[in-house]
């Protein structure tokens, strides 16, 4: 751990940007603040609460600040410095795929059009990206047919000084390499190419008609006919585009986020001309930003003067500085840009689809091992465990109107379900629906086996109970009565352990998970010896594991309970029929599949079951008919 060399009390209270550096003077993190002193001090006061800040702060040796006049200036400066330094704890814009774009560099003497996958700040114009590669290639093909710009590389261009290539003979190049066209005429072609790429078809057609008329006047009828065909081709393209664009439809980008701790994936789902396009996704590691900051910074980095934002951007939650970012994007785009959170309608549907894509991309981008280690590390840190809880057990009770009560135990190994460790405890000593008593019986039986050294029943690293403070107190007392110590947040046993001999007894860590009440953000996690819930955030990977364990225990218990109830229901009507014992009941159910199908069967079909006979079959049919 490094020693902080910056006096935080001397930092200004103005708006601005702070840059955190390590002992090697490398930039760790860049952030902005309305009040620099208050924001930076929050990191070191332990009140920030973000998961990765716990790893960031010990590495900080000094903090540099730069004051700005307004929050707007701070936002712009923050984005500039993040792009410059690429700090490890800031959002890094890494696309999971690259799309084709069309590049036109008008600063060259003889510009040409090329397909590229990366945009550079080289002064060229970039058009796209085209979400459909076939569409990008079709546009270039159309451009070659209609506007005869050179297509060869610079080296090939320089090699042709006397005789043009076959592209000129086919009418697809104006052959500037051998002086078949002057610079002024070639500039006109470049302007036409730019009009086509910008979608300004009406203006382009007007210019092509002018060229067609000039060719006719020069008696160049072959060139005029080619221009006529090109005009018709562009007209058909324009009609196709109009047909695809529903009235009032506009370009929209929808962003969605799936996050587990410091791992995250963001999906951007574009809609162009009323049609959804391929999703674009970004994977993130080591995040120290909250969700609203992550989306805000991503959007700011994604769009630029070359990648212009659409008129509308949809987000799942209000992002940081939303109005200010929309204002800056509007300046970049040259038109009004709105960032909004849709709650219903088509916007909500597009956002839901983007959310599903974010979840799928998250699974693909982050390995199971990485997700598991992150979740276990977070549980260890927030619960102050001595080691990652690689073996977790969760318990739940299941009964319907007090019948067939069972206790379910599920096991998670390395943060994933371990089906071989699932157990069902049939409640034997409790009558009716008494969750407290049922849980007492289940845990008594389970921990007794552990204390007896039974194989396969070693105590877990963490026990999870579905319930609140009441269930937690009850389970704590059960454990103590059995001679199992329950450790509190400080790692010391809960309760009075005056007898030194008890200190040799095994110790477990115990938590309870309770569903949130109305208005609460997420489930609450309680620990023995702690009055307030543990501070898990909604997107916490560790909390996600506890929630999955709770849900899996509930599912497993209910599933077993339903099987028992169904089995009893299926056989109850056959149990009352004289002369039909367990063997014949089993044969009937095996043959027909259910009591309902036995009812529908004829006497002859029932009599055909081995061991039944006509007389028993008639008795079964009559009993089920009257029942």
N, C-alpha and C positions, 0 to 999 in steps of 0.2 A: 504494500500500500504506500503510495507516494504522499508527500507532505504538500499541502496546498500553500502556494507562495503568494496568493492574491488576498489582499485584505478586503473581504466582502463588504465591510461597513463603509469603505471608501468608494464603492461603485456608485455611479450616478443614478438618479431616479427618473431620468429621461427615457423616452422610447428609443429603441435601437436593437442592435444585434450583439449576441455574445458568442465567443468562440472558445471552446474548451480544448486545451492542449495537454499532452502527456509529458513524461519526463524527457522524451526524445524530441519534443517540440512538434510532434505530429498532431494534426487536428483530429479530435475525437468526435466532436459534436458541434453543430451550429444551430442556434435558435434565435428567435426574436421575442421581444417583450415590450409591453407598454411601460413597465417600470423595471428597468434592468436590475437594480439592487434587489428588489423583492423577489423577482423571478429566479435569479441565480441563487440566492440564499435558500430558496425553497428546496433545491437539490440537496443541500448539505444539512438541512434541518430534519430530514427524514420524512417530510410531509408530501413528497411528490407522488409516491405510490405506484409509479409505473414499474413494471417487472424488471426491465433491463437497466434501469437507473442504478439498481443495487450493484451491478457489475461496472457501470460507467464511472460512478463517483470515485471509487478507490484509485482509479487510474489518472484522475485529473491533477495536474501539478499547478497550472495557472489558468486564469480566465481572462481573455481579452474582450473588451467591449468597444463598440463603435456607436456613437450617438447619432440619431437621425432626428429630423424635425417632426416627422409624423409617423404614424403606424404604417401608412401606405409605403413610405420610403423604406421602413424597416422590412416590410414584406418583400419588396423588390431586392433589397440588399441580401436578405437571407437566402433567397433563391439563387442569386448570383454566386454567393460564397459556397453554397452546397454543391453547385455544379463545378466550381473551381477546385475545391478540396476533396470532394467525394468522401466525407467522413464515414467511418464504419458504423456509427450509431444513428445515422440519418437515413432517410429514404433513398434507396438507390434504384434508379429507373432501369430495370433489366427486363426487356421484353422476352416472352417465351417463344416468339416467332418474329420473322421480319417479312414484311410485305413488299411487293414491287411498287416502285414509284417511277415516274417519268421525269428525267432531268433535261433541262434546256439551259445551256449557258450562253446568254446573249452577249457576254463580254468577249467571246472568241471572235476571230475574224470571220470564220465560216462555221457558225454554230450547227450542231447536230443534236438529234434526240436520242437518248439512251435509256435503257431500263436499269435501275439500280435498286439495291435493298437498303442502303444506308444513306442518310442525309448528312451532308457536310455543310459547314458554314464557309462556302467558297464563292459566294456571290451568284451562284446559279439559281434558276427557278426550278422548284420541285413541284410536281403535280401528283396528287394522291395522298396517302398510300391507297392503292387499289386493293380492296379486301378480297377481290376475286382475281387471281392471277390471269385467268383466261381473258377477263375483261381488259386488263392492262395490255396484254399482247394484242387484243383486237383493236384497241385504240391506236397503238403504234402501227399496226398493219394498215388501218384506215388512213393514218397520217401519211404513210409512205405512198399510198395510192393517190392521194389528193394533193399533197404538197411536196414537190421534189427537192427536199433537203438532202444533203450528203449523208450517207449512212456508214461510210468507211472510217476506220481509225485514222489518227493523225499520220502515222507512219505510212499507211497505204495511200493516204491522200497526197503525201509528198512524193510518192513514187510515180504518180500519174501526172506527168508534166506535158506530154504530147498527145496521148490518145486516151479518151475517156473509157470507163469500164462498161460492162453490159447493162448496168443499172440505168445509164443515160439512154441507151438504145431502147429500153423498155419504158422510158418516160418516168422513171422513179427517182431520177437525180438530175439536177440542173447542170452538173459537171462544172462547178467553179474551179476545179483543179486545173482545167485546161482553158479557162477563160470563156466558157460558153455563156456565162452570166456575170454581170458586174456586181460590185458590192451593194449598190443601191437596190438593184433588182432582187438580190439575195436577201437583203434586209426585209423587203416586202414579203418574201416567202416565210421568213422567220416570224413576222407579225401574224401572218395567217395561221402558222402552226400554233402560236400562242393563243389565238382566238379559239382554235379547235380544242386545245387542251383545257382552256378555261370554260368551255361549254357555250361560248358566244357564237352559236351557229348562225343566227340571223345575219350578224355582221360579216361573218366569214362568207356566207353564200353571196352577199352583196359584192364583196371583193372578187370572188371567183367569177361572178357574172361580168364584172368589168374586164377581167382578164380574158374571158371567153369572147367578149365583143372585140377586144383589141386583136386577138388571134384571128378572128374572122376577117377583120379589116386588112390584116396582113396576108390573107388568103392561106393561113395555116389551119386548114380545116381539120386535120387530124388532131392537132393540139386542142382546137375548139371542141371537137367531139369528146375528147378525153375529159376536158373541164366540164362539159355538160353531164357526162356520166358521174363525175365526182360530185357535182351539185345535187344530182338525184340521190346518190348514196348518202350524202350528209342529210338530205331531207328525210330519207327513210329512218336514219338514225335519230333525228330529232323527234319524229313521230313515235318511235319506240320508247324514247325517254319520256315523252308526255304520257304515253299509255301506262308506264310504270309508276308515274308520280300521281298518287291519288290527290284529288282536290284538297288544297290546304295542308298537304303533308309537308314536313320539313325534316331537315337532318337533325338527328338526335343521337347523343352518346349517353349510354346508361352505365354507371359504375356500381359495382357491388364488392363487398369485402367479406372474406372469411378469415378469421384469425384465431389462433391458439397461442397465447402468450406472446413471445417475440417472433413467432413465425406467422406469416400471413400470405394471402394471395388476393389480388384484386383483378376482377374481370371487367373489361370495357366492352360493351355490346353496342355496336353502332347500328343505326337505322338510317338508310339512305333511300330516298324516293319511296317511302312507305314500306320498304322491305328490310327485314333484318339481315345483317351481314355476319361474317365470321367473327367470333369473339376473339378478343385480344386479351392476354393475361400477363400479370406481372407478379413475380414471387419475391418475398422479402424475408430476410433473416435479421436477427439482432436488433429488432425494432425497439426504440425508446419512445416513439411517438404514440399518442393516443389516436383512436380511430379517426376523429375529426381532423387532426393534424396530418395524419398519414394520407387521407384522401385529398386534403387541400394541397399538400405539397406535391403529390403525384400529379394532380391536374395542372398545377403551375408548371411543373417540369415537362409535362407531355406536350403541351401546346406552345407554339412559337409562331414567328412570322412566316416560317416555312410550313409548319403543321398547324393550320388554322383551326380554331375551335368551331363547332357547329353552333347554330343559334340557341340550342337548348341542351343543357347537360343535366342528367338525372342522377341523384345520389341518394343512398339509403338513409342518411342522417344529415342534419345540418353540419356542414364542414366549417373548419376554422376560417374566420374572416370571409365568409361566403359572399357578402355583398361587395367587399373590396376586391376579391379575386374575380368576380363577374365583371366588375368595372375594368380591371386590367385586361381581361380576356377580350372584352369588347373593343378596346383600343387595338389589340393585336389583330383581331379578326376584321376590323373595319365595319362591323355591324353589331347590333345589340346581342349580347350573350346573356342568357338567363340560367342560373343554377337553382334547381328546386328539388324538393323532396316530395314526390307524388304519393298520395295516400290511396288512390283508387283509379280506376279507368285503365286505358291502354298504357299510360306511363308506368303504373304500378305493375302491370303484367310484364312489361319489358324488364323492369327492375327485378322482378321475381326470377325471370329467366336468367338474367345476369348473375343473380345470387347463386343459382344452381351451378352455373359455369364456374363461379369463384370457388365453390366447394370442390368441384371435380378437379380443377387445376391445382388446388391446394394439396389434394391427395397425391397428384402426380409430381408436384414440385418438391414435396418434403417427404423424406423416407419415414417409414414407420419407426425406425430406430431413433431418428432425430426427434420425432414428435413425442415418443415415449420418454426419452431422456430429458427433454424439456419439461414435460409434465411432472415427472418424478422430482426433478431438481426444484421446480416451483413448490411442490408439496413439502419437500424437505425444508426449503427456506421459510415459507410462510407458517408452517406448523413447528418450525425449529426442531426438526427431527435429527437424531444423531447420524442418520444415513438415509439415502433415498428409499422410500417404502416400496420395495420391489414386490412384496407379497401383501396384498390388500384383501380383506374379507369384508363383505357387506351382508347385513341381515335384514329380513323383512318378514312380517306375518301376513298370512292370507286366510280369510274365511268369508263365507257369504251367509249372513244371518246366523252366524255362530256354528255352522255345520262344517264338518271336515276341516278343522283348523290345522294349518301346517306352518312351520317356520322354514324359510328359505335362506340358504347360505350360498353366496357366489364368491368366487375367487378371481382376482385379477393378478396376473403375473407380468411385470414390466409394463404396467398400464394397459394391458389388453386382457380380455376374458380368457380364463383358463378353465375350460369346460370340465376337465377331469376333477377339478376341485369343487364342483357344485354338489350340494347336499340338500336333501329334504328331511326335515324332522317332523314326524307326525306327533302332534300334541297329545299327550297321554293323561296329564294330571289336571288339565283345565277344562272346565265346562262353560260353554258359551263363548261370546266374543270378548275376551279380556286380553288386550294386547300386552299389557304390562306383565301379567302372569305368564302368558305364552312366551314372551321374550326371555323371561327369567328361566323358564324350563329349557329353552333352546340353548342359551348360553351356559347354563349349568352343565348340560350334557356335553356341550362342545369343549368347554374348558376343563372339565373333569378328565376327558380323554387326553388332553394335552398334559395335564399334571400327572397322569398315570404313565405318560411316556408312550402312548399308543402310536404305532407307526403311521405316518401320514397326517398326524394331527398336531404338528408343531405350531406354536403360536405365530400369528402373522406380524408383519411390521406395523400394520395399521388396521384398526377395526372401525368400520363405518356403520352407523345405526340410522335407519330412516326414522326421523322424528325430530323433536325439538329438545328444549332443556329438560323437560320432564322425563322423557325416555333416556336422555343422557345420564341424569342423576340416578335413575333406577338401575341402568346397566353398570354404572360405576359401583353402586352398592353391591350388586350381584357379584362382580369381580372380586371386590374386597372380601365378601363373605366366603368366597371360594379360596381365598389366599392368593389371588392374582393382583399385583399392584397396578394401579392406573396412574400414569405419569401426567403431570400438568404441563403447561406451556414452557415452564423452566426446566423440564426434564426430571423434576423431583416428584415423588409419590404424593398423591392427593390423600388428605385425611391424616388421622393420628396414627403413626406407626411407632409406638413407644417400645414395643417388644423387638429387641435387636434381631431375634431369630426370623422375624418376618422380612427383614431386609434381604434375605437370601432368596425370597420367593421371586418368581418371574414377573416381569413388568411389561405392560402393553401400552400403546398409544391409542387413544379412542377419540372419535369425533362423531357428531350427529349432523345430519343434513336435513334442513327444513325448507319446505317450499316457500317462496316469497308471498307476502300479502299484497293486496292491491296497492299499487304505487311504488313497490319496491323493485329494484333493478334485477335482482337475481336471487338464487337460493342462498340461505344463510348456513354457515358452518360454525358449529359450537364446539368448544373444547372444555373439558373439566377444569375447574379452577380459573375460568376466564368468564367475565360477565358479558362482554360484547362479542359479537360474531367476529370470526377471522376475516381480514380485509381482502377477500378474493374479488377480483373484477369480473364483469360479465364474460369477457373474452378469455379468461384465464384458462390455460391448458390444464393446470392442476384441478381446478374446479370442474372442468369438463370430465375428467376421469372419475371424480367422486359422483357426479351426476349420472354418468353412464353406469357406474356400479350400482347406484340406488335404483335406477330404472331397470337394470338387468335383474336385480334381486326381486323386484316387484313382478316383472314379467315371468320369471322362472317360478315363483310361488303361485301366481294366478294360473299359469299354464298347468302346473301339476294339480292344483285344486280343481280345475275344470275337468281334467281327465278323470279324477276320482268321482266327481259328481256325475259325469256322463256315464261312467261305468255302472254306478249304482242305479241311475235312471234306466239304463238299457236293460238291466236284469231284474228290476223290481217287479215288473208285471209278470214275468215268467216265474218268479219265485213263489207266487201264490198258487200256481197250478199243481194240483195233486198228481203225483207220478212223474213229475219233471224235475229231475235232480240236476246237480252241477254239470254232469257230463252231457246230458241231453241239452241243457241250456246253452252250453258252449257250442255244441254241434249246430243248433238252430241259428245262433248268431253268426257262426262261421259260414254257414251255408247261405243265409239271406242277408247278412250284413248289419241288420238292425231290427228292433222290435216292430217298427212301422212296416218294414217289408214282410215280416212274418205275418202280420195282420192281413196284408194284401194277398198273401199266398193262398192257393187253393188247398183243400184237404189232401188231395192227391200229392201235391208238391211237398207238403209237410210230412206226409206218410212216407215219402221216398227217402227222408233223412235216415241214415243208419240208426237202428235201435228204436225208432218211433213206432211204426205200425199204424194201422188204420184207427184203432180205438184211441190211442194217445193223440193222434193227429186231430181227431174230431173234438177231443177234450180241449186241446190247445186252441183250436179255431173258435170254439164256443166261448172259452174263457176270455180270449182277447176281444171277441166281438161284443160281449157283454160289458167288458171293461172300457 
